[in-house]
């Protein structure tokens, strides 16, 4: 834990798999959001699962878009 600056770099020990934390984080945030926004508890867990899945798939989609953009489109741009 020497020279680790929180919120600037990943914590030692989780640096290899920190990106997997998006899965529980998205579902926990979805649980809190749906608990506040939903009128009744009917279909609560289904709504949480749907929103959590949408968040994870959105993050994967952003990753794919940025990977294609940075590896294909940016090298084709003229350097000035």
C-alpha positions in Angstrom: 0.0 0.0 0.0 2.9 2.3 -0.4 2.3 5.5 -2.4 -1.3 4.7 -3.2 -3.5 7.8 -3.8 -7.2 7.0 -3.4 -9.5 8.1 -6.3 -6.5 8.7 -8.5 -5.3 5.1 -9.1 -6.7 1.7 -8.5 -6.1 0.1 -5.2 -3.3 -2.4 -5.0 -4.6 -6.0 -5.1 -7.6 -5.2 -7.2 -5.8 -3.6 -10.1 -6.3 -6.7 -12.3 -10.0 -7.0 -11.9 -11.3 -3.6 -10.8 -13.4 -3.3 -14.0 -15.5 -6.3 -12.7 -16.8 -4.1 -9.9 -19.1 -2.4 -12.4 -21.4 -5.4 -12.2 -22.3 -5.3 -8.5 -22.1 -1.5 -8.5 -24.7 -1.2 -11.3 -27.1 -3.6 -9.6 -26.7 -1.9 -6.2 -27.4 1.5 -7.7 -30.3 0.0 -9.6 -31.7 -1.3 -6.4 -31.5 2.1 -4.7 -32.9 3.9 -7.7 -35.9 1.6 -8.2 -36.6 1.6 -4.4 -37.0 5.4 -4.5 -38.7 5.7 -7.9 -41.1 2.8 -8.1 -44.6 3.3 -6.7 -45.2 -0.2 -5.4 -43.0 -3.3 -4.9 -44.7 -5.4 -7.6 -42.1 -6.2 -10.2 -39.3 -4.5 -8.2 -36.7 -7.2 -8.7 -37.5 -7.6 -12.4 -37.1 -3.8 -12.8 -33.8 -3.9 -10.9 -32.5 -6.7 -13.1 -33.6 -5.0 -16.2 -32.0 -1.6 -15.2 -28.8 -3.3 -14.0 -28.4 -5.3 -17.2 -29.0 -2.1 -19.3 -26.3 -0.3 -17.3 -23.8 -3.1 -17.8 -24.6 -3.5 -21.5 -24.3 0.3 -21.9 -20.8 0.2 -20.4 -19.8 -2.7 -22.7 -21.2 -0.8 -25.7 -19.2 2.3 -24.8 -16.1 0.2 -24.4 -16.6 -1.3 -27.9 -17.3 2.0 -29.5 -14.3 3.7 -27.9 -12.0 0.8 -28.8 -13.1 0.9 -32.5 -12.9 4.7 -32.5 -9.4 4.8 -31.0 -7.9 1.8 -32.9 -9.5 2.4 -36.4 -10.8 6.0 -36.8 -8.2 8.0 -35.0 -5.2 6.5 -36.8 -6.9 7.4 -40.2 -7.1 11.1 -39.2 -4.5 13.4 -40.7 -1.8 14.5 -38.3 -1.2 18.3 -38.4 
